[in-house]
Amino acid sequence: MNKEAVEVQNLDKSFEDVHAVNNISFTIHKGEILSLLGPNGAGKTTTIGMISGLLTPDAGEVWLMGYPVLTKPKQAKAKLGVIPQEIALYEDISARANLNFWGKMYGLRGKELTQRADEVLSIIGLQDRETGTVSKFSGGMKRRLNVGIALLHQPQVIIMDEPTVGIDPQSRRKILDTVKDLSDQGVTILYTTHYMEEAQELSNRIAIMDYGKIIALGTHNELIDIVGEMDRISLTIKGDSVKVSRAWQDLVGVENVFSEDGIIHLLVKDSNQMLPGVFEAAASVDVRITSVDIQEPNLEAVFLHLTGRALRDE
């Protein structure tokens, strides 16, 4: 099995009463960026744990560059780099010292290690800070160094678990550009994020996971086709948001209603046809609409349609 960079077959995992991953199968092509999206508790972290060999599945198998993770873990893991959501650095030493330490863990030595550390510092844009103590780095710089460590042994498959959480725009841009450059070089990337715009920008294909299952997988355009011509109406109001949300949910033609950052969003089949009814329903519960924004179908609308939740819902 070596046609695909990553092959996941009938993967299953339970914890006590929670069926975290429910018999999922998918592949990632060589050089492809596959984004794995899902609300909290969907099973993404458990899936990543099994792909990387940190968790043993109850059933199923994973192959990395043709090597089965369960029976040939050393060969499989040699092909893999993992960038965890939690930053894993020694903060009382320098960036260069961190790279040297982790490089030795990967088996790099001498000139090879020095050369590779130089290359990684250039890739992540930290050449001028290589001697700086990591504890004095910004969150974004730490994230970039975290990325760099996973690149040291030049893996052919990289798992990136929300690598841009809580960082400055400059570091975020650097990481996203690095992801695209790696893909251009033939590296295969499994990418998880809570930022829909990142998935849209980076991904060759996108998988949506919920309640332990892959409920959709395809290109951006293929996923958009799932919701057809549905529009999203975003409204700000004055009044009781719970009452008006219930009133709007009862309207024929409204597929979903959710709130995010003080704005109520409606997924509807025809925004022009629905607007009069939306205003009437708001007035019926003494709510005043203060602004309206209409957007054409996008990936966020697909996610909402399939899961009934916004991606960033906690």
C-alpha positions in Angstrom: 0.0 0.0 0.0 2.1 2.9 -1.2 -0.1 4.8 -3.7 -1.2 7.3 -1.1 0.8 9.2 1.5 -1.7 8.5 4.3 -4.3 5.7 4.3 -6.8 5.4 7.1 -8.9 2.3 7.0 -11.9 1.5 9.3 -10.4 3.3 12.2 -12.3 3.0 15.4 -11.7 4.1 19.0 -13.8 4.3 22.2 -13.1 5.7 25.7 -15.5 4.2 28.3 -18.9 5.5 27.1 -17.6 7.7 24.3 -17.3 6.4 20.8 -14.7 9.0 19.8 -13.9 7.7 16.3 -16.5 5.6 14.5 -15.1 3.4 11.7 -13.6 6.1 9.5 -11.7 5.7 6.3 -9.9 8.2 4.1 -6.7 8.8 2.2 -4.4 11.8 1.7 -2.6 12.0 -1.7 1.1 12.6 -1.8 1.8 16.4 -1.7 -1.8 17.2 -0.8 -3.0 19.4 2.0 -6.1 17.9 3.6 -7.8 20.0 6.2 -9.7 18.2 8.9 -12.5 20.3 10.4 -14.9 19.6 13.2 -16.5 21.1 16.3 -14.9 20.4 19.7 -15.4 16.7 20.6 -15.8 15.6 17.0 -12.9 13.1 17.2 -10.2 15.0 15.4 -7.6 14.8 18.2 -8.2 11.1 18.7 -7.9 10.5 14.9 -4.6 12.4 14.9 -3.4 10.4 17.9 -4.0 7.1 16.1 -2.4 8.3 12.8 0.7 9.4 14.7 0.9 6.2 16.7 0.3 7.9 20.1 -3.0 6.0 20.5 -3.7 2.4 19.6 -7.0 2.0 17.7 -9.6 -0.5 18.8 -10.0 -1.5 15.2 -8.6 -0.4 11.8 -5.2 0.5 10.5 -3.1 3.5 9.3 -0.4 3.5 6.7 2.2 6.3 6.3 4.0 6.3 3.0 3.2 2.6 2.7 4.3 1.6 6.3 1.6 0.3 8.7 1.7 2.3 11.9 0.7 -0.6 14.1 3.2 -3.3 12.9 6.0 -1.1 11.5 5.9 1.9 13.8 9.6 2.9 13.5 9.5 3.0 9.7 6.2 4.8 9.7 7.1 7.4 12.3 10.4 8.2 10.5 8.2 9.6 7.7 6.1 11.7 10.0 6.4 15.2 11.6 3.9 16.3 14.2 3.2 19.9 15.2 1.0 19.6 18.3 -1.5 22.2 19.4 0.3 22.6 22.6 3.7 24.2 22.3 6.5 21.7 23.1 9.7 23.7 23.7 12.4 24.1 26.3 11.9 27.8 27.1 15.1 28.3 29.2 17.4 27.7 26.2 17.7 29.3 22.8 15.9 28.5 19.5 19.1 27.0 18.1 19.6 24.9 21.2 16.0 23.6 20.9 16.6 22.7 17.3 19.9 20.9 18.2 18.2 19.0 21.0 15.3 17.8 18.9 17.5 17.2 15.9 19.6 14.7 18.0 16.4 13.0 19.0 15.7 12.5 15.3 19.2 11.1 14.9 20.9 14.1 13.3 24.5 14.9 14.2 27.4 17.2 13.4 27.4 19.1 10.1 24.2 17.5 9.0 22.4 18.8 12.1 24.0 22.3 11.8 23.0 22.6 8.2 19.5 21.4 8.8 19.0 23.8 11.7 20.2 26.6 9.5 17.7 25.7 6.8 14.8 25.4 9.3 15.7 28.8 10.9 15.4 30.3 7.4 12.1 28.5 6.7 10.5 29.8 9.9 12.1 33.3 9.7 14.0 33.2 13.0 17.6 33.5 11.8 18.0 36.7 13.7 16.7 35.3 16.9 18.4 31.9 17.0 20.4 32.7 20.1 17.5 34.3 21.9 16.0 32.6 25.0 12.7 31.1 24.0 11.0 32.3 27.2 11.4 35.8 25.8 9.8 35.0 22.4 6.3 36.1 21.5 3.6 33.5 21.1 3.9 33.6 17.4 7.6 33.1 17.4 7.2 30.1 19.7 4.6 28.6 17.3 7.0 29.1 14.4 9.8 27.4 16.3 7.4 24.6 17.1 6.8 24.2 13.4 10.5 24.2 12.7 11.2 21.3 15.1 8.8 19.1 13.2 10.6 19.9 9.9 14.1 19.0 11.1 14.2 15.4 9.8 12.5 16.4 6.5 9.4 14.3 7.0 7.3 13.3 4.0 4.0 13.6 6.0 3.3 16.4 8.5 0.4 16.7 10.9 -0.4 20.3 11.9 -2.9 20.6 14.8 -4.2 24.1 14.9 -0.7 25.7 14.4 -1.9 29.3 14.3 -4.0 29.5 17.4 -3.6 32.8 19.3 -0.7 34.3 17.3 0.1 37.6 15.7 -0.9 38.2 12.0 2.8 38.2 10.8 3.5 34.8 12.4 0.3 33.4 11.1 1.1 34.5 7.6 4.5 33.0 7.8 3.2 29.6 8.9 0.5 29.6 6.2 3.1 30.4 3.6 5.4 27.7 5.0 2.5 25.2 4.7 2.0 26.0 1.0 5.7 25.9 0.3 6.0 22.5 1.9 3.1 21.2 -0.2 4.8 22.6 -3.4 7.9 20.5 -2.4 5.8 17.3 -2.3 5.2 17.1 1.5 1.8 15.8 2.5 0.0 17.7 5.2 -2.9 16.9 7.5 -4.1 20.3 8.8 -6.6 21.0 11.5 -7.9 24.5 12.2 -10.7 26.5 13.8 -10.3 29.2 11.1 -12.4 28.5 8.1 -10.5 31.0 6.0 -7.3 29.0 6.5 -9.0 25.8 5.3 -10.3 27.6 2.2 -6.9 29.1 1.4 -4.7 26.1 2.0 -6.6 22.9 1.3 -6.7 20.7 -1.8 -9.5 18.8 -0.1 -11.4 19.3 3.2 -12.9 16.6 5.5 -15.6 17.5 7.9 -15.9 15.4 11.0 -18.6 15.2 13.6 -19.5 12.7 16.4 -16.6 10.5 15.4 -17.5 10.2 11.7 -16.3 11.8 8.5 -19.6 13.3 7.2 -18.2 15.0 4.1 -15.0 15.0 2.2 -14.1 16.8 -1.0 -12.7 19.9 -2.7 -14.0 23.3 -1.6 -16.3 23.5 -4.6 -17.6 20.0 -4.1 -18.5 20.8 -0.5 -20.2 24.1 -1.5 -22.4 22.1 -3.8 -23.8 20.3 -0.8 -25.8 23.4 0.3 -26.7 24.4 -3.3 -27.9 28.0 -3.5 -28.3 28.6 0.2 -27.5 32.1 1.4 -26.5 33.3 4.9 -28.2 36.2 6.5 -26.3 37.8 9.3 -28.2 40.2 11.6 -27.6 42.3 14.6 -30.6 43.1 16.8 -31.9 44.9 19.9 -34.0 42.6 22.0 -34.2 39.0 23.2 -31.9 37.0 21.0 -33.2 33.7 22.3 -36.8 34.5 21.4 -36.0 35.8 18.0 -33.8 32.9 17.2 -36.6 30.5 18.0 -39.0 32.6 15.9 -36.7 32.5 12.9 -36.0 28.8 13.3 -39.7 28.1 12.8 -39.8 29.9 9.5 -40.2 27.8 6.4 -37.1 28.1 4.3 -34.7 28.6 7.3 -32.3 25.7 7.5 -30.3 26.7 10.5 -29.9 29.5 13.0 -26.8 30.2 15.1 -25.2 33.0 17.0 -21.5 34.1 17.0 -19.9 37.2 18.4 -23.2 38.9 19.1 -24.5 38.3 15.5 -27.3 35.9 14.6 -26.9 34.0 11.4 -29.6 32.3 9.3 -28.9 29.8 6.6 -31.7 30.2 4.0 -32.7 29.0 0.6 -33.5 32.4 -0.8 -32.5 35.5 1.1 -34.6 37.9 -1.0 -37.7 35.8 -0.4 -37.0 35.3 3.3 -36.3 38.9 4.4 -39.9 40.0 4.8 -40.7 37.0 7.0 -37.5 37.5 9.0 -38.5 41.1 9.8 -42.1 40.1 10.6 -41.0 37.3 12.9 -38.6 39.7 14.7 -41.4 42.3 15.2 -43.7 39.6 16.6 -41.3 39.1 19.6 -40.6 42.8 20.0 -37.1 42.6 18.5 -35.6 45.3 16.3 -33.2 44.4 13.6 -30.3 47.0 13.4 -28.3 45.6 10.6 -28.5 42.9 7.8 -25.7 41.4 5.8 -26.3 38.7 3.1 -23.5 36.3 1.9 -23.4 33.8 -0.8 -22.8 30.1 0.0 -19.3 29.4 1.5 -17.5 26.7 3.5 -18.8 28.0 6.8 -22.4 27.6 5.5 -21.5 24.0 4.5 -20.2 23.3 8.0 -23.2 24.8 9.7 -25.6 22.9 7.4 -23.9 19.6 8.1 -23.2 19.9 11.9 -25.8 22.5 13.0 -22.9 24.3 14.7 -20.4 27.0 13.9 -16.8 25.8 13.6 -15.6 28.0 16.5 -18.4 27.0 18.9 -17.0 25.8 22.2 
